Amino acid sequence: MPTELEELVGFIADPKPEIRALATEHLIPYSTSQPSVFKADSLKPVKNLKLLIKDHPKIAEHVITILINLAADREILESLATDEKFLDEILRQIIIATEPNANLLSMLLANLAKWDTLKRILHRKQPSPEELGSNDLVMNQLVDLFVKGADGTYNKKADFDHLAYLFADLTKHAEIRHYFVQKQEYDGIVPLTKLKVFTEYKSDVRRKGVASTIKNVAFDVPSHPLFLSEDDVNILPYILLPIMGNEEYDEDEMMSMLPDLQLLPPDKQRDADPNIIQTHVETLLLLSSTRGGRDQMREVKVYPIVRETHLRVDHEGVRDACERLVQVLMRDEADPDKRDQVEEVGQGGRNGIEDDDDDDQIIEV
């Protein structure tokens, strides 16, 4: 005899929408506490759930929430992330300006990126809504959603913050890192420059995902001149400002800093999350892996900023990252034993690459 919970799972595919609504709503807690119940009959419940993401909006809300949580199971994650039709439907729905579950779809995409083959999204295409102002490349559409959708300006019911975690996980892959530093033909903009403006944004999720994405893209050493050029990405002000507070500097130090960093207001506060600060310092460490990067950081007085960060942020990871960066910036360039390298930066992911929030955690709802 099936248990009551197993019977409830069976109602997912009931032809009556009111029954589906009740069943999916009551199953949400079990998607985290007893995910195995959804794996019966060769994942038949999961297959039914995948079809229901385009059901009535309230039913779809329950369904997507369940799938977000079930993605923590590797077998279910594979079933979701490798299903082409399912992925097509998510991508079709998320760009609709009136989609009520766009934020949940953003979370689901972020979790699906834990499966490495989701990097195939780079080559995916679909028609873009005119109001999005993008082209037919899905990656461009997602970046434009993230930028134009902040604060509900594209979709009144979504802010798309969790797409930052999607980008952070996708940039584990070299081909995605290359995309973020390639000028796009449709608007003539390098995608990374669209993300950098959110390093001091009010949303913790957005700041954290963007910081990790920038750090991951910085593993592409040939792009460092683009990162550092004031005429291109010009990343330094955007990763230095979040780690700065209202401390005062000697006039000689301050006048040599980048213009955006001079004469900050007395109420200026550094990022409240030390993990984000650590990520930014580790990005600086990556950018110091070439002689040109080190020389530029010395010229614009990055050292005093790192010195104050080390002094004022009581966090072991931040202090360790600051100490390593100081060693690089203060070293003797004539020392033949000090070669350019990026392998030892950071603590998360592969060779220090960030996986998103708290390394490899699945978002739960």
C-alpha positions in Angstrom: 0.0 0.0 0.0 1.4 3.4 -0.9 1.9 5.9 2.0 -0.1 9.1 2.2 2.9 11.0 1.1 3.3 8.7 -2.0 -0.4 9.2 -2.8 0.1 13.0 -2.5 2.9 12.8 -5.0 0.7 11.0 -7.3 -1.7 13.9 -7.4 0.9 16.1 -9.1 -0.4 14.9 -12.5 -4.1 15.1 -11.6 -6.2 16.5 -14.4 -8.0 18.9 -12.1 -6.0 22.1 -11.5 -7.4 22.6 -8.0 -6.0 19.2 -7.0 -2.6 19.9 -8.6 -2.5 23.2 -6.7 -3.2 21.6 -3.3 -0.8 18.7 -4.0 2.1 20.8 -5.1 1.6 23.4 -2.3 1.7 20.6 0.4 4.7 18.9 -1.2 7.0 21.9 -0.9 8.3 21.0 2.6 9.0 17.4 1.5 11.2 18.6 -1.4 13.8 19.4 1.2 13.0 16.8 3.9 12.2 13.7 1.9 13.4 14.3 -1.7 13.6 10.5 -2.3 9.8 10.4 -2.6 10.0 12.3 -5.8 12.4 9.7 -7.3 9.8 6.8 -7.5 9.1 5.0 -10.8 12.4 6.2 -12.4 11.8 9.8 -11.5 8.3 9.9 -12.8 7.2 12.7 -10.3 10.1 14.8 -11.5 9.1 14.3 -15.1 5.6 15.4 -14.3 6.9 18.5 -12.4 9.0 19.5 -15.4 5.9 19.7 -17.5 4.0 21.8 -15.0 6.3 24.8 -14.9 4.0 26.3 -17.6 0.8 25.4 -15.6 -1.4 28.1 -13.9 1.0 30.7 -12.3 0.2 29.7 -8.8 0.7 26.0 -9.5 3.9 26.8 -11.4 5.1 28.7 -8.4 4.8 25.6 -6.2 6.3 23.4 -8.9 9.4 25.6 -9.5 10.0 25.9 -5.8 9.9 22.1 -5.5 12.4 21.8 -8.4 14.7 24.4 -6.9 15.0 22.3 -3.7 15.2 19.0 -5.5 18.2 20.2 -7.5 20.3 19.4 -4.4 19.9 15.7 -5.3 22.6 14.9 -8.0 20.4 12.3 -9.8 17.5 14.8 -10.0 19.9 17.6 -10.9 21.1 15.6 -13.9 17.6 14.9 -15.0 16.8 18.6 -14.9 20.0 20.1 -16.3 20.3 17.7 -19.3 16.6 18.0 -20.4 16.7 20.2 -23.5 13.0 20.8 -23.8 12.8 21.7 -20.1 15.7 24.1 -20.4 14.1 25.7 -23.5 10.9 26.3 -21.6 12.7 27.9 -18.6 14.6 30.3 -21.0 11.5 31.1 -22.9 9.5 32.0 -19.8 12.1 33.9 -17.9 12.4 36.7 -20.6 8.7 37.4 -20.7 8.2 40.8 -19.0 5.0 39.7 -17.3 6.2 36.3 -16.1 5.2 36.1 -12.4 7.7 33.4 -11.4 10.8 35.0 -13.0 12.7 35.2 -9.7 12.1 31.5 -9.0 13.2 30.6 -12.5 16.4 32.6 -11.9 17.0 30.5 -8.8 16.3 27.3 -10.7 18.8 28.3 -13.4 21.4 29.1 -10.8 21.0 25.6 -9.3 21.1 23.9 -12.7 24.4 25.5 -13.3 25.9 23.2 -10.7 25.7 20.6 -13.6 28.7 21.3 -15.8 27.1 20.7 -19.1 24.8 23.7 -18.6 27.7 25.7 -20.1 26.1 24.7 -23.4 23.7 27.6 -22.8 26.5 29.8 -24.3 25.5 28.7 -27.8 21.7 28.8 -27.3 19.6 31.2 -29.2 15.9 32.3 -29.1 13.9 35.3 -30.2 14.3 38.3 -27.8 11.4 40.4 -26.7 11.6 43.9 -28.3 11.4 45.6 -24.9 14.5 43.7 -23.6 16.6 45.3 -26.3 18.9 42.2 -26.6 19.7 39.9 -29.5 18.9 36.2 -30.0 21.9 34.9 -28.0 20.5 33.6 -24.7 23.6 34.7 -22.7 23.1 38.2 -23.9 19.4 38.0 -23.0 20.2 36.8 -19.4 22.8 39.6 -18.9 20.4 42.2 -20.2 17.7 40.8 -17.9 20.0 41.0 -15.0 20.9 44.7 -15.7 17.5 46.0 -16.9 15.5 43.9 -14.5 17.1 45.2 -11.3 14.5 46.8 -9.0 11.6 45.4 -11.0 12.2 47.8 -13.9 11.7 45.1 -16.6 9.4 42.8 -14.8 7.4 44.3 -11.9 7.4 41.0 -10.1 11.1 40.2 -10.4 14.6 41.6 -9.7 16.6 38.8 -11.3 19.2 39.0 -8.5 19.9 35.2 -8.5 21.1 35.4 -12.1 24.3 36.6 -10.4 24.8 33.1 -9.0 24.2 31.6 -12.4 26.9 33.8 -13.9 29.3 32.9 -11.0 28.9 29.2 -11.6 29.0 29.4 -15.4 32.3 31.3 -15.3 33.9 28.2 -13.9 34.2 27.4 -17.6 36.8 29.0 -19.8 34.5 29.5 -22.7 32.0 31.5 -20.5 34.9 33.6 -19.1 35.8 34.4 -22.7 32.3 35.5 -23.5 32.3 38.0 -20.6 35.3 39.8 -22.0 34.2 39.8 -25.7 32.6 42.9 -27.1 29.1 41.9 -28.4 28.2 43.0 -31.8 24.6 44.0 -31.1 25.4 46.7 -28.6 29.2 47.1 -28.8 29.6 46.5 -25.1 31.8 44.0 -23.1 29.3 42.0 -20.9 31.5 42.3 -17.8 31.2 46.1 -17.9 27.4 45.6 -17.4 27.9 43.6 -14.2 30.6 45.7 -12.6 28.2 48.5 -11.6 26.6 46.2 -9.1 29.6 45.7 -6.8 28.1 48.2 -4.4 24.4 47.4 -4.9 22.0 47.0 -2.0 21.2 43.3 -2.7 23.6 40.9 -0.9 22.8 38.2 -3.5 23.6 40.5 -6.4 26.8 41.8 -4.9 28.1 38.4 -3.9 27.4 36.8 -7.3 28.9 39.7 -9.2 32.0 39.7 -7.1 32.5 35.9 -7.7 31.8 36.3 -11.4 34.4 39.1 -11.7 37.0 37.0 -9.8 36.3 34.0 -12.0 36.7 35.9 -15.3 40.0 37.3 -13.9 41.4 33.8 -14.2 41.6 34.6 -17.9 45.0 36.2 -17.7 45.2 37.4 -21.4 42.2 39.6 -20.7 43.9 41.5 -17.8 44.9 44.5 -20.0 41.2 44.8 -20.9 40.3 44.6 -17.2 42.7 47.4 -16.2 42.3 49.7 -19.1 40.3 52.9 -18.3 38.9 52.8 -21.9 37.7 49.2 -21.6 36.4 47.3 -18.5 38.2 49.6 -16.1 37.5 47.2 -13.2 39.8 48.7 -10.5 37.4 51.4 -9.1 34.6 48.8 -8.9 36.5 46.3 -6.8 38.4 48.9 -4.7 35.4 51.0 -3.6 33.5 48.1 -1.9 36.6 47.4 0.3 37.1 51.0 1.3 35.6 52.8 4.3 35.8 56.3 5.6 39.5 56.1 6.7 41.7 59.0 5.9 44.9 58.7 3.8 48.0 60.8 3.5 47.6 63.5 0.9 50.3 62.0 -1.3 48.7 58.6 -1.2 45.2 59.9 -1.8 46.2 62.2 -4.7 47.8 59.2 -6.5 44.7 57.0 -6.2 42.1 56.6 -8.9 39.9 59.7 -9.2 36.8 57.8 -8.1 38.5 56.8 -4.8 39.6 60.3 -3.8 37.7 62.5 -1.3 35.2 59.8 -0.3 32.3 61.1 2.0 32.8 60.7 5.8 29.8 58.2 5.9 31.4 55.9 3.3 31.2 52.3 4.5 32.9 49.2 3.1 30.9 46.1 2.2 29.4 44.6 5.3 30.1 41.0 4.1 33.7 40.0 4.7 33.4 37.2 2.2 32.7 39.6 -0.6 35.6 41.8 0.5 37.8 38.6 0.5 36.6 37.9 -3.1 37.5 41.4 -4.3 41.0 41.2 -2.7 41.5 37.8 -4.4 40.5 39.4 -7.7 43.2 42.0 -7.1 45.6 39.2 -6.4 44.7 37.6 -9.7 45.2 40.9 -11.5 48.7 41.2 -9.9 49.8 38.0 -11.6 51.4 40.0 -14.5 54.1 42.7 -14.3 51.8 45.2 -16.0 49.0 44.6 -13.4 51.4 45.0 -10.5 52.9 48.2 -11.8 49.5 49.7 -12.4 48.3 48.8 -8.9 51.5 50.4 -7.4 51.0 53.5 -9.4 47.4 54.1 -8.2 48.3 53.3 -4.6 46.4 50.0 -4.1 48.7 49.1 -1.3 47.4 51.7 1.2 43.8 50.6 0.6 44.8 47.0 1.2 46.7 48.0 4.3 43.7 49.7 5.8 41.4 46.8 4.8 43.7 44.4 6.6 43.8 46.6 9.7 40.0 47.2 9.9 38.3 44.0 8.8 38.4 41.3 11.5 38.2 38.2 9.2 40.8 35.6 8.7 40.1 35.1 5.0 40.3 38.8 4.3 43.5 39.3 6.3 45.2 36.3 4.6 44.2 37.6 1.1 45.5 41.1 2.0 48.8 39.7 3.3 49.3 37.7 0.1 48.5 40.7 -2.1 50.9 43.0 0.0 53.7 40.5 -0.5 53.2 40.6 -4.2 53.0 44.4 -4.5 56.0 45.0 -2.2 58.2 42.4 -3.6 61.5 43.0 -5.5 60.7 42.5 -9.2 64.3 41.6 -9.8 63.9 38.4 -7.7 64.1 35.5 -10.3 62.3 33.2 -7.9 59.1 35.3 -8.1 57.3 34.3 -11.3 53.9 35.3 -12.5 51.3 32.8 -11.4 47.5 32.5 -10.7 47.2 29.0 -9.4 47.2 29.7 -5.7 44.5 32.4 -5.5 41.4 31.8 -3.5 40.1 28.9 -1.6 36.9 27.8 -3.4 36.2 25.7 -6.5 38.8 24.5 -8.9 42.1 26.4 -8.5 40.3 29.0 -6.5 37.4 29.6 -8.9 34.3 30.7 -7.1 31.2 28.5 -7.4 28.8 31.2 -6.1 27.4 31.7 -2.6 29.3 29.6 -0.1 31.1 27.6 -2.7 28.8 24.7 -3.8 25.5 25.2 -2.1 22.2 24.8 -3.7 19.7 27.6 -3.2 16.7 26.4 -1.2 13.3 28.0 -1.0 
